[in-house]
Amino acid sequence: MSDVYANNLRRDAKESERLDEQFDLLTEYVCVPSVHTGISVTVPGPYRTGRDEQKKFSSKHANHRPSSIRNIGYLVHPLILDRLPLDHPVVIADLATGTARFLQRISQSGNPRLKSAILHGSDLSPALFPPPNTLPSNIHLSVLDVRAPVPAALQGTYDFVHVRQIAAGLTPDDWVPAMANLATLLKPGGAMQWEECNFTNVVHLRGGDVSVTSVDAARTLGKMFKNGLMHYFRHGWDRLEEGMKTAGLVEVGSEILSSDREPATREALTRNGMQAILGWATANAKSGQLRGDKGQQVTIAEIEELGEQAYRDIQSGCYVRFDIHVAWGFRPHAG
Ligand SMILES: C[S@@+](CC[C@H](N)C(=O)[O-])C[C@H]1O[C@@H](n2cnc3c(N)ncnc32)[C@H](O)[C@@H]1O
């Protein structure tokens, strides 16, 4: 089957870094051991560099409690987490895993239900996989296309199946069959959780004072990206519950969050998104396929100029907003 994703977005070292940062900003999940208590606390994303910075941050936020986890605010929805077995190591699959950030965060979580988890990540392409020697020994990565029938040996073997942000790789007709396909991975009683962003409602907003904040270049580039990928962005986020129900899952639920829920993440998330937008726009301008809102061809020089202004817009207080959809469901117990 074709690699639709490669036509839309790139896979390289810079993109790996961007995806890792985006994952943490959307999840707002970084564990930093508190110097006061020795207990891991969850703190805002950008603070994850050296030990000294961690100490500085931990001491400032020594009273941080899990109740202040923001944006999505969890790796595994509490309804699922509470049901994961405690009597054997949980087996987890993360499809379209990219850089395996989700699995790495699971392995660091310290939650007793996730502690000795067996973590299998897979992706259509291994291009974003970190080198195996940089991964914890309980994470194993392999190549798997979510549109292809799941290998018989994997069927019914997972307690928890997770997918995040595959939209640029699936066409509208792929969603429901892919979800039915992936539901076969679940053990009876096992759970699926899937997160997709609705980029059809992406908008760049004025965050700062009216006299200093500009938004036009960021907004123009955001619209170009949205319109260029609309075929892919239109669906997915709106098919999660339907797909799970069609796949025979029960107790299906969902929630919607706003990407700007946590103000501290706004600027970084906007810069992160702009990097993706400019990568896509530059590649399309190079091949002469980029069109403006009146159908006119857009050149690389125009993209470069818009890009520079867009970063000034962000510096001045412009920030991005879109909806984040999370859905979950359970495979019924046999009988
Ligand atoms: C935006 S990245 C998200 C990666 C990761 N889930 C995250 O949240 O950071 C999308 C990933 O989907 C993968 N992908 C695209 N089409 C796929 C398919 N048909 N089967 C499996 N993976 C696919 C891409 O290779 C890419 O790694």
The ligand as an ORCA input file, in Angstrom:
! r2SCAN-3c Opt
* xyz 0 1
  C       2.504     12.711     13.078
  S       3.385     11.222     13.298
  C       2.830     10.777     14.930
  C       3.783      9.873     15.627
  C       3.377      9.518     17.060
  N       2.157      8.742     17.096
  C       3.245     10.773     17.912
  O       2.136     11.088     18.371
  O       4.274     11.434     18.137
  C       2.468     10.094     12.264
  C       3.108      8.723     12.129
  O       2.158      7.878     11.450
  C       2.912      6.976     10.647
  N       2.028      6.391      9.633
  C       1.471      7.001      8.567
  N       0.714      6.149      7.872
  C       0.774      4.951      8.517
  C       0.205      3.673      8.300
  N      -0.600      3.441      7.247
  N       0.477      2.663      9.155
  C       1.295      2.881     10.230
  N       1.869      4.076     10.489
  C       1.629      5.106      9.656
  C       3.997      7.882     10.076
  O       5.066      7.125      9.529
  C       4.383      8.705     11.287
  O       5.408      8.104     12.020
*
